[in-house]
Amino acid sequence: MYYITTATKKIILLQKRIRAIPGGTSAGKTVGIIEVLIDKAQRDKIPTVTSVVSESFPHLKRGVMRDFLGILRLHEYFVEDRWNRTDSIYTFENNSILEFFS
């Protein structure tokens, strides 16, 4: 189950363009960041492209992509036709996209 974590609350308060998110393993950083990115993508008035990048594609699939899809499904935001599995791109209703690559 996903819920608003302390990390999510701290991330929401950050306002600079580049944000450093410290914390140990299982500190909720990934989930918090993804929740904020989903919220931003859904609210954008002008469509944006947000890239989520990791050291390797298997690392992305087992981590942030799994969390991303889980959060969308949990909150019933996920629309299968908007998920391009081949390119790992999700397009929101307002045409903002989140893309995942290594």
NORQUI-V80475 format. One record per backbone hydrogen bond with DSSP energy under -0.5 kcal/mol. CO is the residue of the C=O (numbers start at 1). NH is the residue of the N-H. If there is no record, write none. Layout:
# NORQUI-V80475
co->CO nh->NH
co->CO nh->NH
This chain:
# NORQUI-V80475
co->5 nh->9
co->6 nh->10
co->7 nh->11
co->8 nh->12
co->9 nh->13
co->10 nh->14
co->11 nh->14
co->17 nh->19
co->20 nh->22
co->24 nh->27
co->28 nh->32
co->29 nh->33
co->30 nh->34
co->31 nh->35
co->32 nh->36
co->33 nh->37
co->34 nh->38
co->35 nh->39
co->36 nh->40
co->37 nh->41
co->38 nh->42
co->39 nh->43
co->40 nh->44
co->48 nh->97
co->50 nh->99
co->51 nh->53
co->52 nh->101
co->56 nh->60
co->57 nh->61
co->58 nh->62
co->59 nh->63
co->60 nh->65
co->60 nh->66
co->63 nh->67
co->64 nh->68
co->65 nh->69
co->66 nh->70
co->67 nh->71
co->68 nh->72
co->69 nh->73
co->70 nh->74
co->71 nh->75
co->72 nh->77
co->72 nh->78
co->73 nh->76
co->79 nh->82
co->80 nh->83
co->82 nh->84
co->82 nh->91
co->83 nh->85
co->84 nh->88
co->84 nh->89
co->88 nh->100
co->89 nh->84
co->90 nh->92
co->90 nh->98
co->92 nh->95
co->96 nh->92
co->97 nh->50
co->98 nh->90
co->99 nh->52
co->101 nh->54
